[in-house]
Amino acid sequence: MTGFQITGASAADMKLIRDWADEEGWNPGDSDRFAFAVADPEGFLIGRLDGEPVACISAVRYGGGFGFIGFYIARPAVRGQGYGIRLWHAGMERLDGRLVGLDGVVDQQDNYRKSGFRWAWNNFRYEGAPQGDDDGAVEIVDAGTLPFGRLAAYDRRFFPAPRDAFLSAWTGLPGRTALAAVRDGRIEGLGVIRPSSAAHRIGPLYAATPAVAAALLRGLARHAPDGLVSVDVPDANPAAGALFERLGLAPAFETARMYTGPAPDLALTELFGVTSLELG
């Protein structure tokens, strides 16, 4: 493989990676890459053939013991030539010794199993405009008005490692809206919506009950110009899929959450939408 080199991704490469993911039909958020870079500045790798970018992967470290693989893409012209697998090994080596998670598309899941990943649950991307009106029983506030430490502590119930810097950027980037549900001073839900090339993406969507999730979903959808939203819904929470179908959204895309070891203990019954298929 003369002429193939793996390096860290530059700022220009991060834009390119986002465009490649869009071409794959993944519909990443327009500004996701800025929050991703904050999560782990060295966690994005690019493969170049004779100086031209041809493949990418993210291998992001969280805390001292967790990592997440994403953005694993080889350009169509070089697939089947071994460049992608070299990049895969480089990413996994970066996460050596950690529990590693990923969200794998259907046609790659057997390959991930061969690399030691185990199925944990399926994510179904639901898309559409939420139907119905809220009765006002759930108090929804701008998440930015709450102490950030409380938001970060709440997020830890749904993610296996601290990610405060990422969460701060993810909820606060321009063009995004972050809403929280509160009751008696307690946070009972959190959702973020961001613009994408197709339907606006919502993630995460955490909620103590389906009613809270519905109120957050409708509130967030008001910030999409056409009301159309997209949410990656884990079937590990059966109430989530049932809720989205009642609200008139339809499944359009499927992935599997997989880990290299036992799945972490998360509040799955309150997880109505994962944050990002690319970084967990």
Beta strands, then each sheet from edge to edge (+ up, - down):
strand 1: 4-8
strand 2: 44-49
strand 3: 52-62
strand 4: 66-74
strand 5: 99-105
strand 6: 118-128
strand 7: 139-142
strand 8: 177-183
strand 9: 186-194
strand 10: 200-207
strand 11: 229-234
strand 12: 250-259
strand 13: 271-273
sheet 1: 1+ 2- 3+ 4- 5- 12+ 6- 11+ 10+ 9- 8+ 7-
sheet 2: 1+ 2- 3+ 4- 5- 12+ 6- 11+ 10+ 13-
end
